[in-house]
């Protein structure tokens, strides 16, 4: 299953995003469009995503260190599997105001705008857990729902525009 995440810009429609190249945790596979955070060794991981403090979304990697079969998987290309030396690195969007079109595990409603949510799922198939972490800006979730994106994929009401909460980073 592919990730349903797309970087869509900032609220002010500026596209000056900030990125950082970061090594991947040894033995961890990171997919394109995965949200990632730092693991125990200070390298990136997407394992245990629901409890990670998020750094950002994977946007690319060093193609010299990634096998051809991984790069050509058009559904959800594997960007990198970390190695002990830390030489395998990926590029992560770390922009504070970045907004993402994300799919939730269930229906989103207007009443949920402003609520906070956590990610769920395995690497390569992350979704927003449609049950809010807690209501409002004081919530404990990783993401804040900025607005609904109902109908963006036909009549599907499980899409929303989210941003990573600064308190979580």
C-alpha positions as MATLAB code, in Angstrom:
seq = 'XXXXXXXXXXXXXXXXXXXXXXXXXXXXXXXXXXXXXXXXXXXXXXXXXXXXXXXXXXXXXXXXXXXXXXXXXXXXXXXXXXXXXXXXXXXXXXXXXXXXXXXXXXXXXXXXXXXXXXXXXXXXXXXXXXXXXXXXXXXXXXXXXXXXXXXXXXXXXXXXXXXXXXXXX';
ca = [
       0.000    0.000    0.000;
       1.363    3.424   -0.947;
       1.479    6.485    1.262;
      -1.311    8.979    0.684;
       0.757   12.045    1.570;
       1.476   15.022   -0.645;
       3.391   18.194    0.181;
       1.137   21.036   -0.970;
       2.926   24.227    0.086;
       2.383   26.725    2.875;
      -0.698   28.733    3.852;
       0.809   31.876    2.295;
       1.400   29.971   -0.997;
       5.163   30.422   -0.782;
       7.235   27.493   -1.964;
      10.532   28.206   -0.229;
      10.736   24.954    1.645;
      13.619   23.963    3.895;
      15.202   20.537    3.707;
      17.890   18.647    5.551;
      19.876   15.575    4.529;
      19.869   13.079    7.406;
      21.214    9.503    7.813;
      18.744    6.635    8.180;
      18.781    4.369   11.255;
      20.620    1.100   10.568;
      18.224   -1.608    9.326;
      15.285    0.798    8.936;
      13.683    1.195    5.507;
      12.324    4.649    4.747;
       9.882    5.217    1.886;
       9.217    8.260   -0.236;
       6.598   10.487    1.470;
       7.049    8.796    4.864;
       6.980   11.060    7.883;
      10.056   10.468   10.002;
      11.605   11.366   13.336;
      14.852   10.674   15.122;
      15.430    7.188   16.493;
      17.481    6.186   19.531;
      20.803    6.629   17.707;
      20.016   10.098   16.367;
      19.245    8.812   12.871;
      15.933    8.791   11.022;
      13.244    6.206   11.524;
       9.574    5.820   10.679;
       9.101    2.803   12.951;
       6.703    3.417   15.847;
       5.397    6.474   14.019;
       2.475    7.170   16.378;
       4.844    8.102   19.211;
       7.690    9.812   17.331;
       8.445   13.511   17.518;
       8.299   14.283   13.815;
      11.108   15.931   11.883;
       9.296   16.087    8.534;
       8.466   14.208    5.333;
      10.988   12.293    3.212;
      11.373   14.039   -0.150;
      14.298   12.237   -1.785;
      17.599   10.498   -1.270;
      21.082    9.848   -2.577;
      20.406    7.738   -5.677;
      24.031    6.514   -5.752;
      23.330    4.528   -2.574;
      19.910    3.161   -3.520;
      19.498    0.091   -5.745;
      17.882    0.461   -9.190;
      15.006   -1.893   -8.309;
      14.111    0.332   -5.360;
      14.212    3.546   -7.423;
      11.958    2.154  -10.170;
       9.134    0.930   -7.912;
       6.571    3.475   -9.129;
       3.933    2.694   -6.477;
       5.989    3.790   -3.489;
       9.721    3.748   -4.131;
      11.970    2.753   -1.275;
      14.401    5.573   -0.791;
      16.770    3.965    1.644;
      17.522    1.199    4.088;
      19.943    2.444    6.717;
      23.343    0.888    7.280;
      25.590    0.853   10.358;
      28.033    3.360    8.836;
      25.309    5.994    8.469;
      26.220    6.588    4.812;
      22.651    6.120    3.542;
      20.917    9.503    3.801;
      17.585   10.956    2.724;
      16.317   14.488    2.197;
      13.572   15.562    4.602;
      11.276   18.588    4.301;
      11.657   20.335    7.667;
       9.748   23.555    6.896;
       7.706   24.675    9.924;
       4.721   25.960    7.944;
       4.539   23.094    5.429;
       1.078   21.726    4.706;
       0.316   18.214    3.551;
      -2.672   16.565    1.926;
      -3.116   13.414    4.008;
      -5.561   10.540    4.064;
      -7.179    9.607    7.366;
      -8.327    6.183    8.519;
     -11.947    7.405    8.639;
     -14.207   10.330    7.791;
     -13.152   13.884    8.664;
     -15.750   16.560    9.426;
     -15.782   20.350    9.738;
     -16.106   19.962   13.519;
     -12.619   18.377   13.589;
     -10.822   21.367   12.015;
      -8.274   22.600   14.566;
      -8.075   19.222   16.297;
      -4.828   17.303   16.584;
      -4.140   13.816   15.262;
      -1.420   11.161   15.239;
      -0.133    9.019   12.414;
      -0.695    5.289   12.280;
       0.460    2.470   10.042;
       3.646    0.827    8.912;
       6.418    2.568    6.982;
       5.273    3.100    3.409;
       1.569    3.103    4.340;
       1.077    5.826    6.924;
      -2.354    7.387    7.531;
      -3.785    9.912    9.952;
      -5.660    8.178   12.780;
      -9.145    9.704   12.352;
      -9.740    9.754   16.116;
      -8.433   13.100   17.418;
      -5.614   12.952   19.970;
      -7.400   15.765   21.849;
      -9.394   18.787   20.738;
      -7.973   22.170   19.850;
      -4.505   23.652   19.594;
      -3.549   22.395   23.059;
      -3.901   18.800   21.890;
      -1.112   16.273   22.042;
      -1.240   15.060   18.429;
       1.489   15.213   15.801;
      -0.654   17.049   13.228;
      -3.295   19.766   13.242;
      -6.162   19.591   10.758;
      -6.107   22.939    8.903;
      -9.042   22.338    6.560;
     -10.997   19.568    4.929;
     -10.220   18.350    1.442;
     -13.502   16.516    0.941;
     -14.148   15.506   -2.620;
     -10.523   15.865   -3.691;
     -10.614   12.178   -4.612;
     -14.195   11.847   -5.848;
     -16.610   11.666   -2.921;
     -13.979   10.487   -0.438;
     -14.260   12.476    2.830;
     -11.141   11.022    4.438;
      -8.690   13.638    3.112;
      -7.596   16.779    4.894;
      -4.903   19.433    4.815;
      -2.654   19.029    7.855;
       0.480   20.614    9.241;
       2.988   19.231   11.707;
       2.463   20.842   15.093;
       5.398   23.011   16.131;
       5.010   21.789   19.728;
       5.736   18.270   18.447;
       8.938   19.097   16.558;
];
